[in-house]
Amino acid sequence: MEKIKVVQLRSSIKRIKSQKRTLEALGLRGIGKEVIHNSSPSILGMIKKVEHLVSVVKV
């Protein structure tokens, strides 16, 4: 399965609770933090929900 690197670029302050929880579920806890995930439909759906806060790169 393909790996993707997700980097948080913008803050979760003043965001709705579901977006904050989605960032936490992805493992992102602050600006500049990055995590690597498998490219599964559930992960891609979570990224789509917070795409304005993160950057995604194929690894």
PDB file of N, CA, C and O in Angstrom:
ATOM      1  N   MET A   1       0.842  -1.180   0.000  1.00  0.00           N
ATOM      2  CA  MET A   1       0.000   0.000   0.000  1.00  0.00           C
ATOM      3  C   MET A   1       0.890   1.247   0.000  1.00  0.00           C
ATOM      4  O   MET A   1       1.946   1.275   0.631  1.00  0.00           O
ATOM      5  N   GLU A   2       0.448   2.253  -0.707  1.00  0.00           N
ATOM      6  CA  GLU A   2       1.220   3.488  -0.853  1.00  0.00           C
ATOM      7  C   GLU A   2       1.238   4.289   0.448  1.00  0.00           C
ATOM      8  O   GLU A   2       0.229   4.378   1.148  1.00  0.00           O
ATOM      9  N   LYS A   3       2.388   4.867   0.761  1.00  0.00           N
ATOM     10  CA  LYS A   3       2.538   5.697   1.959  1.00  0.00           C
ATOM     11  C   LYS A   3       2.409   7.174   1.594  1.00  0.00           C
ATOM     12  O   LYS A   3       2.828   7.604   0.520  1.00  0.00           O
ATOM     13  N   ILE A   4       1.817   7.938   2.514  1.00  0.00           N
ATOM     14  CA  ILE A   4       1.722   9.381   2.328  1.00  0.00           C
ATOM     15  C   ILE A   4       2.178  10.073   3.603  1.00  0.00           C
ATOM     16  O   ILE A   4       1.959   9.577   4.708  1.00  0.00           O
ATOM     17  N   LYS A   5       2.814  11.227   3.433  1.00  0.00           N
ATOM     18  CA  LYS A   5       3.249  12.044   4.572  1.00  0.00           C
ATOM     19  C   LYS A   5       2.309  13.228   4.684  1.00  0.00           C
ATOM     20  O   LYS A   5       2.085  13.951   3.713  1.00  0.00           O
ATOM     21  N   VAL A   6       1.757  13.425   5.878  1.00  0.00           N
ATOM     22  CA  VAL A   6       0.815  14.512   6.137  1.00  0.00           C
ATOM     23  C   VAL A   6       1.488  15.494   7.092  1.00  0.00           C
ATOM     24  O   VAL A   6       1.967  15.100   8.156  1.00  0.00           O
ATOM     25  N   VAL A   7       1.525  16.768   6.714  1.00  0.00           N
ATOM     26  CA  VAL A   7       2.163  17.810   7.523  1.00  0.00           C
ATOM     27  C   VAL A   7       1.114  18.863   7.851  1.00  0.00           C
ATOM     28  O   VAL A   7       0.410  19.340   6.962  1.00  0.00           O
ATOM     29  N   GLN A   8       1.009  19.226   9.126  1.00  0.00           N
ATOM     30  CA  GLN A   8       0.070  20.284   9.523  1.00  0.00           C
ATOM     31  C   GLN A   8       0.711  21.635   9.247  1.00  0.00           C
ATOM     32  O   GLN A   8       1.811  21.921   9.722  1.00  0.00           O
ATOM     33  N   LEU A   9       0.012  22.463   8.473  1.00  0.00           N
ATOM     34  CA  LEU A   9       0.534  23.774   8.085  1.00  0.00           C
ATOM     35  C   LEU A   9      -0.143  24.926   8.809  1.00  0.00           C
ATOM     36  O   LEU A   9       0.464  25.980   9.001  1.00  0.00           O
ATOM     37  N   ARG A  10      -1.401  24.737   9.215  1.00  0.00           N
ATOM     38  CA  ARG A  10      -2.154  25.807   9.846  1.00  0.00           C
ATOM     39  C   ARG A  10      -2.702  25.332  11.184  1.00  0.00           C
ATOM     40  O   ARG A  10      -2.840  24.132  11.424  1.00  0.00           O
ATOM     41  N   SER A  11      -3.009  26.277  12.041  1.00  0.00           N
ATOM     42  CA  SER A  11      -3.466  25.987  13.394  1.00  0.00           C
ATOM     43  C   SER A  11      -4.906  25.481  13.416  1.00  0.00           C
ATOM     44  O   SER A  11      -5.692  25.748  12.507  1.00  0.00           O
ATOM     45  N   SER A  12      -5.229  24.746  14.473  1.00  0.00           N
ATOM     46  CA  SER A  12      -6.598  24.267  14.664  1.00  0.00           C
ATOM     47  C   SER A  12      -7.410  25.213  15.546  1.00  0.00           C
ATOM     48  O   SER A  12      -8.579  24.951  15.829  1.00  0.00           O
ATOM     49  N   ILE A  13      -6.798  26.302  15.976  1.00  0.00           N
ATOM     50  CA  ILE A  13      -7.517  27.289  16.783  1.00  0.00           C
ATOM     51  C   ILE A  13      -8.613  27.918  15.922  1.00  0.00           C
ATOM     52  O   ILE A  13      -8.396  28.198  14.743  1.00  0.00           O
ATOM     53  N   LYS A  14      -9.773  28.138  16.503  1.00  0.00           N
ATOM     54  CA  LYS A  14     -10.955  28.705  15.837  1.00  0.00           C
ATOM     55  C   LYS A  14     -11.499  27.808  14.729  1.00  0.00           C
ATOM     56  O   LYS A  14     -12.125  28.300  13.791  1.00  0.00           O
ATOM     57  N   ARG A  15     -11.270  26.510  14.824  1.00  0.00           N
ATOM     58  CA  ARG A  15     -11.839  25.543  13.891  1.00  0.00           C
ATOM     59  C   ARG A  15     -12.947  24.787  14.607  1.00  0.00           C
ATOM     60  O   ARG A  15     -12.976  24.737  15.837  1.00  0.00           O
ATOM     61  N   ILE A  16     -13.854  24.202  13.843  1.00  0.00           N
ATOM     62  CA  ILE A  16     -14.938  23.464  14.474  1.00  0.00           C
ATOM     63  C   ILE A  16     -14.382  22.186  15.112  1.00  0.00           C
ATOM     64  O   ILE A  16     -13.334  21.681  14.711  1.00  0.00           O
ATOM     65  N   LYS A  17     -15.102  21.682  16.105  1.00  0.00           N
ATOM     66  CA  LYS A  17     -14.622  20.568  16.914  1.00  0.00           C
ATOM     67  C   LYS A  17     -14.318  19.327  16.080  1.00  0.00           C
ATOM     68  O   LYS A  17     -13.363  18.607  16.369  1.00  0.00           O
ATOM     69  N   SER A  18     -15.120  19.073  15.052  1.00  0.00           N
ATOM     70  CA  SER A  18     -14.891  17.877  14.239  1.00  0.00           C
ATOM     71  C   SER A  18     -13.561  17.959  13.483  1.00  0.00           C
ATOM     72  O   SER A  18     -12.906  16.938  13.277  1.00  0.00           O
ATOM     73  N   GLN A  19     -13.159  19.156  13.072  1.00  0.00           N
ATOM     74  CA  GLN A  19     -11.866  19.304  12.395  1.00  0.00           C
ATOM     75  C   GLN A  19     -10.722  19.118  13.379  1.00  0.00           C
ATOM     76  O   GLN A  19      -9.702  18.520  13.034  1.00  0.00           O
ATOM     77  N   LYS A  20     -10.877  19.625  14.603  1.00  0.00           N
ATOM     78  CA  LYS A  20      -9.851  19.425  15.626  1.00  0.00           C
ATOM     79  C   LYS A  20      -9.680  17.947  15.931  1.00  0.00           C
ATOM     80  O   LYS A  20      -8.557  17.457  16.051  1.00  0.00           O
ATOM     81  N   ARG A  21     -10.799  17.236  16.058  1.00  0.00           N
ATOM     82  CA  ARG A  21     -10.744  15.801  16.347  1.00  0.00           C
ATOM     83  C   ARG A  21     -10.139  15.021  15.188  1.00  0.00           C
ATOM     84  O   ARG A  21      -9.440  14.031  15.405  1.00  0.00           O
ATOM     85  N   THR A  22     -10.401  15.457  13.960  1.00  0.00           N
ATOM     86  CA  THR A  22      -9.830  14.794  12.792  1.00  0.00           C
ATOM     87  C   THR A  22      -8.313  14.950  12.778  1.00  0.00           C
ATOM     88  O   THR A  22      -7.597  13.994  12.479  1.00  0.00           O
ATOM     89  N   LEU A  23      -7.818  16.136  13.098  1.00  0.00           N
ATOM     90  CA  LEU A  23      -6.365  16.339  13.172  1.00  0.00           C
ATOM     91  C   LEU A  23      -5.749  15.441  14.244  1.00  0.00           C
ATOM     92  O   LEU A  23      -4.690  14.853  14.028  1.00  0.00           O
ATOM     93  N   GLU A  24      -6.403  15.334  15.390  1.00  0.00           N
ATOM     94  CA  GLU A  24      -5.895  14.468  16.454  1.00  0.00           C
ATOM     95  C   GLU A  24      -5.911  13.011  16.022  1.00  0.00           C
ATOM     96  O   GLU A  24      -4.986  12.261  16.333  1.00  0.00           O
ATOM     97  N   ALA A  25      -6.957  12.605  15.308  1.00  0.00           N
ATOM     98  CA  ALA A  25      -7.061  11.223  14.836  1.00  0.00           C
ATOM     99  C   ALA A  25      -5.963  10.903  13.821  1.00  0.00           C
ATOM    100  O   ALA A  25      -5.502   9.765  13.733  1.00  0.00           O
ATOM    101  N   LEU A  26      -5.554  11.904  13.066  1.00  0.00           N
ATOM    102  CA  LEU A  26      -4.450  11.721  12.126  1.00  0.00           C
ATOM    103  C   LEU A  26      -3.101  11.693  12.840  1.00  0.00           C
ATOM    104  O   LEU A  26      -2.103  11.282  12.247  1.00  0.00           O
ATOM    105  N   GLY A  27      -3.052  12.116  14.087  1.00  0.00           N
ATOM    106  CA  GLY A  27      -1.803  12.134  14.842  1.00  0.00           C
ATOM    107  C   GLY A  27      -1.094  13.467  14.790  1.00  0.00           C
ATOM    108  O   GLY A  27       0.077  13.559  15.161  1.00  0.00           O
ATOM    109  N   LEU A  28      -1.780  14.505  14.336  1.00  0.00           N
ATOM    110  CA  LEU A  28      -1.177  15.832  14.231  1.00  0.00           C
ATOM    111  C   LEU A  28      -1.556  16.650  15.453  1.00  0.00           C
ATOM    112  O   LEU A  28      -2.736  16.773  15.780  1.00  0.00           O
ATOM    113  N   ARG A  29      -0.557  17.211  16.130  1.00  0.00           N
ATOM    114  CA  ARG A  29      -0.800  17.936  17.362  1.00  0.00           C
ATOM    115  C   ARG A  29      -0.228  19.343  17.354  1.00  0.00           C
ATOM    116  O   ARG A  29      -0.132  19.975  18.406  1.00  0.00           O
ATOM    117  N   GLY A  30       0.154  19.844  16.189  1.00  0.00           N
ATOM    118  CA  GLY A  30       0.664  21.211  16.124  1.00  0.00           C
ATOM    119  C   GLY A  30       1.232  21.531  14.765  1.00  0.00           C
ATOM    120  O   GLY A  30       1.479  20.642  13.950  1.00  0.00           O
ATOM    121  N   ILE A  31       1.436  22.806  14.531  1.00  0.00           N
ATOM    122  CA  ILE A  31       1.974  23.260  13.254  1.00  0.00           C
ATOM    123  C   ILE A  31       3.388  22.716  13.073  1.00  0.00           C
ATOM    124  O   ILE A  31       4.207  22.764  13.991  1.00  0.00           O
ATOM    125  N   GLY A  32       3.663  22.199  11.882  1.00  0.00           N
ATOM    126  CA  GLY A  32       4.980  21.658  11.576  1.00  0.00           C
ATOM    127  C   GLY A  32       5.129  20.180  11.889  1.00  0.00           C
ATOM    128  O   GLY A  32       6.120  19.568  11.491  1.00  0.00           O
ATOM    129  N   LYS A  33       4.174  19.596  12.588  1.00  0.00           N
ATOM    130  CA  LYS A  33       4.244  18.164  12.903  1.00  0.00           C
ATOM    131  C   LYS A  33       3.888  17.372  11.665  1.00  0.00           C
ATOM    132  O   LYS A  33       3.041  17.793  10.877  1.00  0.00           O
ATOM    133  N   GLU A  34       4.530  16.222  11.486  1.00  0.00           N
ATOM    134  CA  GLU A  34       4.252  15.383  10.328  1.00  0.00           C
ATOM    135  C   GLU A  34       4.129  13.929  10.743  1.00  0.00           C
ATOM    136  O   GLU A  34       4.781  13.475  11.683  1.00  0.00           O
ATOM    137  N   VAL A  35       3.284  13.213  10.025  1.00  0.00           N
ATOM    138  CA  VAL A  35       3.061  11.786  10.266  1.00  0.00           C
ATOM    139  C   VAL A  35       3.003  11.079   8.917  1.00  0.00           C
ATOM    140  O   VAL A  35       2.712  11.691   7.889  1.00  0.00           O
ATOM    141  N   ILE A  36       3.285   9.780   8.944  1.00  0.00           N
ATOM    142  CA  ILE A  36       3.216   8.965   7.734  1.00  0.00           C
ATOM    143  C   ILE A  36       2.119   7.928   7.929  1.00  0.00           C
ATOM    144  O   ILE A  36       2.072   7.240   8.949  1.00  0.00           O
ATOM    145  N   HIS A  37       1.239   7.825   6.939  1.00  0.00           N
ATOM    146  CA  HIS A  37       0.121   6.895   6.969  1.00  0.00           C
ATOM    147  C   HIS A  37       0.086   6.105   5.668  1.00  0.00           C
ATOM    148  O   HIS A  37       0.651   6.519   4.656  1.00  0.00           O
ATOM    149  N   ASN A  38      -0.592   4.953   5.716  1.00  0.00           N
ATOM    150  CA  ASN A  38      -0.917   4.235   4.489  1.00  0.00           C
ATOM    151  C   ASN A  38      -2.048   4.983   3.792  1.00  0.00           C
ATOM    152  O   ASN A  38      -2.889   5.600   4.445  1.00  0.00           O
ATOM    153  N   SER A  39      -2.063   4.924   2.486  1.00  0.00           N
ATOM    154  CA  SER A  39      -3.074   5.632   1.707  1.00  0.00           C
ATOM    155  C   SER A  39      -4.343   4.782   1.609  1.00  0.00           C
ATOM    156  O   SER A  39      -4.592   4.149   0.583  1.00  0.00           O
ATOM    157  N   SER A  40      -5.133   4.770   2.667  1.00  0.00           N
ATOM    158  CA  SER A  40      -6.383   4.020   2.690  1.00  0.00           C
ATOM    159  C   SER A  40      -7.553   4.982   2.501  1.00  0.00           C
ATOM    160  O   SER A  40      -7.397   6.186   2.702  1.00  0.00           O
ATOM    161  N   PRO A  41      -8.712   4.472   2.120  1.00  0.00           N
ATOM    162  CA  PRO A  41      -9.864   5.354   1.925  1.00  0.00           C
ATOM    163  C   PRO A  41     -10.246   6.133   3.182  1.00  0.00           C
ATOM    164  O   PRO A  41     -10.658   7.288   3.080  1.00  0.00           O
ATOM    165  N   SER A  42     -10.120   5.536   4.350  1.00  0.00           N
ATOM    166  CA  SER A  42     -10.488   6.250   5.577  1.00  0.00           C
ATOM    167  C   SER A  42      -9.521   7.399   5.864  1.00  0.00           C
ATOM    168  O   SER A  42      -9.953   8.479   6.267  1.00  0.00           O
ATOM    169  N   ILE A  43      -8.236   7.183   5.666  1.00  0.00           N
ATOM    170  CA  ILE A  43      -7.240   8.243   5.882  1.00  0.00           C
ATOM    171  C   ILE A  43      -7.432   9.357   4.850  1.00  0.00           C
ATOM    172  O   ILE A  43      -7.355  10.537   5.190  1.00  0.00           O
ATOM    173  N   LEU A  44      -7.679   8.987   3.600  1.00  0.00           N
ATOM    174  CA  LEU A  44      -7.885  10.000   2.562  1.00  0.00           C
ATOM    175  C   LEU A  44      -9.135  10.823   2.829  1.00  0.00           C
ATOM    176  O   LEU A  44      -9.162  12.015   2.522  1.00  0.00           O
ATOM    177  N   GLY A  45     -10.167  10.215   3.392  1.00  0.00           N
ATOM    178  CA  GLY A  45     -11.379  10.942   3.754  1.00  0.00           C
ATOM    179  C   GLY A  45     -11.119  11.940   4.864  1.00  0.00           C
ATOM    180  O   GLY A  45     -11.636  13.057   4.834  1.00  0.00           O
ATOM    181  N   MET A  46     -10.309  11.540   5.856  1.00  0.00           N
ATOM    182  CA  MET A  46      -9.976  12.461   6.943  1.00  0.00           C
ATOM    183  C   MET A  46      -9.147  13.623   6.417  1.00  0.00           C
ATOM    184  O   MET A  46      -9.343  14.765   6.833  1.00  0.00           O
ATOM    185  N   ILE A  47      -8.224  13.338   5.506  1.00  0.00           N
ATOM    186  CA  ILE A  47      -7.399  14.398   4.925  1.00  0.00           C
ATOM    187  C   ILE A  47      -8.271  15.363   4.125  1.00  0.00           C
ATOM    188  O   ILE A  47      -8.049  16.573   4.168  1.00  0.00           O
ATOM    189  N   LYS A  48      -9.244  14.851   3.406  1.00  0.00           N
ATOM    190  CA  LYS A  48     -10.154  15.697   2.620  1.00  0.00           C
ATOM    191  C   LYS A  48     -10.913  16.668   3.524  1.00  0.00           C
ATOM    192  O   LYS A  48     -11.197  17.799   3.128  1.00  0.00           O
ATOM    193  N   LYS A  49     -11.239  16.222   4.740  1.00  0.00           N
ATOM    194  CA  LYS A  49     -12.000  17.058   5.672  1.00  0.00           C
ATOM    195  C   LYS A  49     -11.173  18.239   6.178  1.00  0.00           C
ATOM    196  O   LYS A  49     -11.730  19.297   6.472  1.00  0.00           O
ATOM    197  N   VAL A  50      -9.857  18.075   6.282  1.00  0.00           N
ATOM    198  CA  VAL A  50      -8.993  19.145   6.813  1.00  0.00           C
ATOM    199  C   VAL A  50      -7.923  19.553   5.802  1.00  0.00           C
ATOM    200  O   VAL A  50      -6.833  19.973   6.190  1.00  0.00           O
ATOM    201  N   GLU A  51      -8.227  19.434   4.516  1.00  0.00           N
ATOM    202  CA  GLU A  51      -7.227  19.707   3.493  1.00  0.00           C
ATOM    203  C   GLU A  51      -6.721  21.142   3.491  1.00  0.00           C
ATOM    204  O   GLU A  51      -5.632  21.413   2.983  1.00  0.00           O
ATOM    205  N   HIS A  52      -7.503  22.072   4.057  1.00  0.00           N
ATOM    206  CA  HIS A  52      -7.085  23.468   4.121  1.00  0.00           C
ATOM    207  C   HIS A  52      -6.086  23.712   5.260  1.00  0.00           C
ATOM    208  O   HIS A  52      -5.519  24.800   5.363  1.00  0.00           O
ATOM    209  N   LEU A  53      -5.871  22.710   6.107  1.00  0.00           N
ATOM    210  CA  LEU A  53      -4.943  22.837   7.239  1.00  0.00           C
ATOM    211  C   LEU A  53      -3.657  22.030   7.072  1.00  0.00           C
ATOM    212  O   LEU A  53      -2.696  22.231   7.815  1.00  0.00           O
ATOM    213  N   VAL A  54      -3.636  21.123   6.105  1.00  0.00           N
ATOM    214  CA  VAL A  54      -2.510  20.185   5.969  1.00  0.00           C
ATOM    215  C   VAL A  54      -1.951  20.176   4.556  1.00  0.00           C
ATOM    216  O   VAL A  54      -2.554  20.697   3.617  1.00  0.00           O
ATOM    217  N   SER A  55      -0.777  19.565   4.436  1.00  0.00           N
ATOM    218  CA  SER A  55      -0.145  19.323   3.154  1.00  0.00           C
ATOM    219  C   SER A  55       0.118  17.827   3.058  1.00  0.00           C
ATOM    220  O   SER A  55       0.466  17.195   4.055  1.00  0.00           O
ATOM    221  N   VAL A  56      -0.044  17.252   1.866  1.00  0.00           N
ATOM    222  CA  VAL A  56       0.118  15.813   1.679  1.00  0.00           C
ATOM    223  C   VAL A  56       1.150  15.572   0.581  1.00  0.00           C
ATOM    224  O   VAL A  56       1.095  16.180  -0.488  1.00  0.00           O
ATOM    225  N   VAL A  57       2.110  14.656   0.871  1.00  0.00           N
ATOM    226  CA  VAL A  57       3.159  14.307  -0.083  1.00  0.00           C
ATOM    227  C   VAL A  57       3.273  12.790  -0.115  1.00  0.00           C
ATOM    228  O   VAL A  57       3.233  12.139   0.929  1.00  0.00           O
ATOM    229  N   LYS A  58       3.416  12.221  -1.323  1.00  0.00           N
ATOM    230  CA  LYS A  58       3.638  10.782  -1.443  1.00  0.00           C
ATOM    231  C   LYS A  58       5.069  10.468  -1.023  1.00  0.00           C
ATOM    232  O   LYS A  58       6.004  11.199  -1.347  1.00  0.00           O
ATOM    233  N   VAL A  59       5.219   9.357  -0.290  1.00  0.00           N
ATOM    234  CA  VAL A  59       6.543   8.969   0.193  1.00  0.00           C
ATOM    235  C   VAL A  59       7.079   7.841  -0.656  1.00  0.00           C
ATOM    236  O   VAL A  59       8.188   7.362  -0.417  1.00  0.00           O
TER     237      VAL A  59
END
